[in-house]
Amino acid sequence: MKWVNFVGSLKHSLFKTAKNKLSPSHTLTVSKKHGSGHFTSIQAAIDSLPTINLVRVVIKVKSGVYTEKVNIPPLKSFITIEGQGADKTIVQWGDTAQTKGPRGLPLGTFNSATFAVNSPYFIAKNITFKNTTPVPAPGAVGKQAVALRISADTAAFVGSQNMGALTAQGRSSLLEDSGFSFVHCKVTGSGVLYLGRAWGPFSRVVFAYTYMDNIIIPKGWSDWGDPTRELTVFYGQYKCTGPGASFAGRVEWSRELTDEEAKPFISLSFIDGSEWISL
């Protein structure tokens, strides 16, 4: 698909904008110890930047546990957060979807994030983002708790410990015409991942013709602590390759699709693509 290849290439205008912003123009230091850094909190360092930031800023965060909720606004682009090791530099908070916000209303899943990034060209290195909320009982309502939320394009993570799921599809009924389909993709990185977790009881995700590196947990899929969802989810692979693509270790309630089963998911008709993608 020419359109998809163009958007994902360095020839795209989005990437051209950032070519001269890869090297740091400004460096700040955060340390829990007073006097050994410019700031004692990550949010304070971010708040010190211009409302519209147009240069690469590296915020070096020294070892320690930073118990704070961090938000990077939409116009503060080109920020790098660099810790001293994923096991040494940790940012944590404990909000859930039902935590009351400033106006007394529940925050919701979106705003429960410990660390929220709303601007493009964000980079995180050698740091862990954590939500300290205890794992809820299966089927609990309002207990969603996000560690890291990215709401912008072009973000990269290096040397971080964010074991989790690549997808969390929220289909809640067999009648819903929704799902995720990844065709001719490449899953690589340095973390450890499930291909998906059952956010909704009828969660539906398919990977086809996709290369998977050895970062994929052999079981492949998570029922998110609710075994009843194993009866209703639709998780499938079709002609995938790579060291992480072996179907041998997958959970028994996932599927290795036949040609006929895969057909609806590898066509543009699955997302009504012919109506909005120009080939």
C-alpha distance (Angstrom), angle and dihedral (degrees) to the residues before:
residue distance angle dihedral
M1 . . .
K2 3.79 . .
W3 3.80 94.3 .
V4 3.80 93.9 53.7
N5 3.81 92.6 45.5
F6 3.81 91.2 51.2
V7 3.80 95.1 49.7
G8 3.79 90.5 49.6
S9 3.80 96.3 47.2
L10 3.79 131.6 91.7
K11 3.82 87.9 -117.0
H12 3.77 89.8 72.5
S13 3.82 115.3 105.6
L14 3.80 91.0 -123.2
F15 3.79 90.5 65.0
K16 3.80 95.4 39.3
T17 3.79 88.1 61.5
A18 3.79 91.1 59.4
K19 3.82 100.2 43.1
N20 3.79 94.0 96.9
K21 3.81 92.7 41.6
L22 3.81 99.4 66.2
S23 3.82 95.5 95.3
P24 3.82 119.6 66.7
S25 3.79 117.0 -99.6
H26 3.78 93.3 178.9
T27 3.82 134.3 21.7
L28 3.80 128.8 -160.0
T29 3.80 128.9 -176.9
V30 3.80 127.7 -143.2
S31 3.80 120.2 -163.8
K32 3.78 133.1 167.3
K33 3.79 87.6 -141.8
H34 3.80 111.7 83.3
G35 3.78 113.7 -120.0
S36 3.81 97.2 19.3
G37 3.80 96.4 87.1
H38 3.78 143.4 23.4
F39 3.83 92.0 -104.1
T40 3.80 139.2 14.9
S41 3.83 95.0 -144.5
I42 3.79 134.0 45.5
Q43 3.81 92.8 -133.7
A44 3.80 91.0 55.0
A45 3.82 89.7 54.7
I46 3.81 91.1 50.2
D47 3.80 92.0 46.5
S48 3.81 89.9 55.1
L49 3.82 91.9 63.6
P50 3.81 122.6 93.0
T51 3.80 116.0 -87.8
I52 3.80 87.4 -114.1
N53 3.79 108.1 38.5
L54 3.82 116.6 -167.0
V55 3.82 103.1 167.9
R56 3.78 132.1 72.0
V57 3.81 108.7 -96.6
V58 3.80 120.5 -170.7
I59 3.79 114.8 -156.1
K60 3.81 107.6 -163.4
V61 3.79 110.9 -155.9
K62 3.79 115.6 -160.9
S63 3.80 123.0 -140.5
G64 3.77 117.1 -68.0
V65 3.79 144.8 84.0
Y66 3.80 110.4 -77.9
T67 3.79 108.5 -160.5
E68 3.78 100.4 -162.3
K69 3.78 141.7 111.8
V70 3.81 109.2 -118.6
N71 3.80 128.9 -160.0
I72 3.81 126.9 -177.9
P73 3.85 109.6 -159.5
P74 3.83 122.0 -131.1
L75 3.82 97.4 -103.5
K76 3.81 98.0 46.9
S77 3.79 97.4 90.1
F78 3.81 131.8 165.9
I79 3.82 96.5 43.1
T80 3.80 122.2 154.6
I81 3.81 119.8 -165.9
E82 3.81 109.2 -161.4
G83 3.81 122.3 -174.9
Q84 3.79 130.0 -174.1
G85 3.79 94.7 -111.5
A86 3.80 135.5 -27.0
D87 3.80 89.4 -109.1
K88 3.82 93.2 46.1
T89 3.81 105.7 41.0
I90 3.80 114.1 52.6
V91 3.82 131.0 170.7
Q92 3.80 112.7 -161.4
W93 3.80 142.9 172.2
G94 3.81 135.1 156.6
D95 3.80 112.2 -134.5
T96 3.80 122.8 139.2
A97 3.80 132.8 -168.9
Q98 3.80 90.1 -93.6
T99 3.82 96.2 48.4
K100 3.80 109.1 120.4
G101 3.81 115.0 -113.2
P102 3.84 129.6 -149.1
R103 3.82 91.5 -74.8
G104 3.79 93.5 49.1
L105 3.81 94.0 -105.7
P106 3.84 125.7 119.8
L107 3.80 112.7 -88.7
G108 3.79 94.3 -135.0
T109 3.80 125.3 -142.5
F110 3.82 93.5 -71.8
N111 3.81 94.3 58.0
S112 3.79 96.8 39.6
A113 3.82 91.7 82.8
T114 3.78 118.3 124.7
F115 3.81 90.2 -151.1
A116 3.82 119.2 25.2
V117 3.80 123.6 -172.1
N118 3.82 116.4 -166.3
S119 3.82 100.1 164.1
P120 3.82 132.0 74.8
Y121 3.82 129.4 -110.0
F122 3.80 94.6 38.4
I123 3.82 119.6 161.7
A124 3.80 129.0 -170.9
K125 3.80 122.4 -168.3
N126 3.80 132.3 -175.4
I127 3.79 96.6 -14.3
T128 3.81 138.5 114.0
F129 3.81 125.8 -136.6
K130 3.79 113.5 -156.9
N131 3.78 140.4 -178.6
T132 3.80 108.3 -153.9
T133 3.81 96.5 -158.7
P134 3.84 110.0 125.1
V135 3.79 116.6 -110.7
P136 3.83 105.7 -89.1
A137 3.79 127.0 -130.9
P138 3.82 114.7 -89.8
G139 3.79 111.2 -82.7
A140 3.82 94.8 16.1
V141 3.81 113.7 155.0
G142 3.80 123.7 -131.9
K143 3.80 94.8 9.5
Q144 3.80 97.3 114.4
A145 3.80 107.4 133.7
V146 3.82 121.2 -174.3
A147 3.80 122.4 -157.7
L148 3.82 98.3 -173.7
R149 3.80 130.7 12.6
I150 3.80 124.3 -171.7
S151 3.82 115.1 -166.1
A152 3.80 99.1 169.2
D153 3.79 140.8 62.4
T154 3.80 129.4 -97.1
A155 3.79 105.6 31.6
A156 3.81 125.7 156.0
F157 3.81 133.8 -166.6
V158 3.79 124.4 -161.3
G159 3.79 126.8 -178.0
S160 3.80 94.5 -7.1
Q161 3.84 127.4 140.4
N162 3.80 105.1 -132.6
M163 3.78 103.3 142.4
G164 3.75 104.6 -179.0
A165 3.78 143.4 105.2
L166 3.77 128.5 -51.8
T167 3.80 90.6 -144.9
A168 3.80 137.1 25.5
Q169 3.78 105.9 -175.6
G170 3.80 113.8 -172.1
R171 3.80 106.4 -154.8
S172 3.81 106.2 152.8
S173 3.81 102.3 -178.6
L174 3.78 138.1 41.3
L175 3.80 87.4 -128.1
E176 3.83 94.9 58.3
D177 3.81 112.5 107.8
S178 3.79 95.8 -144.8
G179 3.80 141.2 105.4
F180 3.80 144.1 122.0
S181 3.79 122.9 -89.8
F182 3.81 121.6 -174.3
V183 3.80 113.2 -167.1
H184 3.83 125.1 -178.9
C185 3.81 91.9 -6.9
K186 3.80 134.2 145.7
V187 3.82 123.2 -134.3
T188 3.80 112.2 -163.8
G189 3.79 138.7 140.6
S190 3.78 143.6 110.1
G191 3.81 101.3 -85.7
V192 3.80 133.4 80.0
L193 3.79 118.6 -104.0
Y194 3.75 146.9 -178.0
L195 3.80 111.2 -143.3
G196 3.78 87.8 -127.3
R197 3.77 147.7 -19.9
A198 3.78 126.5 -140.9
W199 3.78 102.7 -107.4
G200 3.79 89.3 161.3
P201 3.82 124.4 34.5
F202 3.83 90.6 -117.7
S203 3.81 96.2 40.4
R204 3.83 110.6 165.3
V205 3.83 124.5 -162.5
V206 3.81 131.9 157.2
F207 3.81 130.5 -173.6
A208 3.82 115.3 -163.2
Y209 3.81 130.9 179.3
T210 3.81 87.1 -7.8
Y211 3.80 127.8 149.5
M212 3.81 112.4 -134.1
D213 3.78 121.9 -165.5
N214 3.80 121.6 -145.6
I215 3.82 91.6 -89.9
I216 3.82 91.7 90.5
I217 3.81 115.2 104.9
P218 3.84 105.2 -119.6
K219 3.83 93.0 -122.6
G220 3.78 87.0 59.4
W221 3.79 99.3 -161.8
S222 3.81 139.2 53.4
D223 3.81 127.3 -149.0
W224 3.83 86.9 -153.4
G225 3.78 92.2 -121.1
D226 3.81 95.3 -55.3
P227 3.84 112.6 103.5
T228 3.81 91.8 -171.7
R229 3.81 88.6 71.2
E230 3.78 89.7 64.2
L231 3.82 86.8 75.2
T232 3.79 95.9 54.9
V233 3.83 110.4 30.4
F234 3.81 122.2 98.5
Y235 3.82 111.8 -144.8
G236 3.78 118.5 164.0
Q237 3.80 146.8 167.2
Y238 3.77 128.1 -158.6
K239 3.81 125.3 -169.6
C240 3.82 94.3 -30.0
T241 3.80 121.7 165.9
G242 3.79 140.3 -159.4
P243 3.82 135.7 68.8
G244 3.81 92.4 -67.5
A245 3.79 96.0 49.4
S246 3.81 100.2 76.1
F247 3.78 110.4 128.7
A248 3.80 92.7 -160.1
G249 3.81 95.3 90.3
R250 3.79 98.2 37.9
V251 3.81 122.5 122.2
E252 3.79 111.8 -89.3
W253 3.81 92.3 -118.9
S254 3.82 93.8 62.8
R255 3.79 122.3 84.6
E256 3.78 139.8 -127.8
L257 3.77 97.5 -149.6
T258 3.76 126.7 -132.9
D259 3.80 120.7 -136.0
E260 3.80 90.2 -97.7
E261 3.82 94.3 47.6
A262 3.80 92.7 48.4
K263 3.80 95.9 47.0
P264 3.85 97.9 86.3
F265 3.81 92.4 49.5
I266 3.81 99.9 49.8
S267 3.79 95.4 52.5
L268 3.81 125.5 86.5
S269 3.78 87.3 -124.1
F270 3.82 89.0 77.4
I271 3.81 89.4 72.2
D272 3.81 96.9 26.0
G273 3.80 83.3 -110.8
S274 3.78 95.7 162.4
E275 3.80 87.6 68.8
W276 3.83 97.1 57.7
I277 3.83 110.2 13.4
S278 3.79 117.9 78.6
L279 3.82 112.9 -151.8
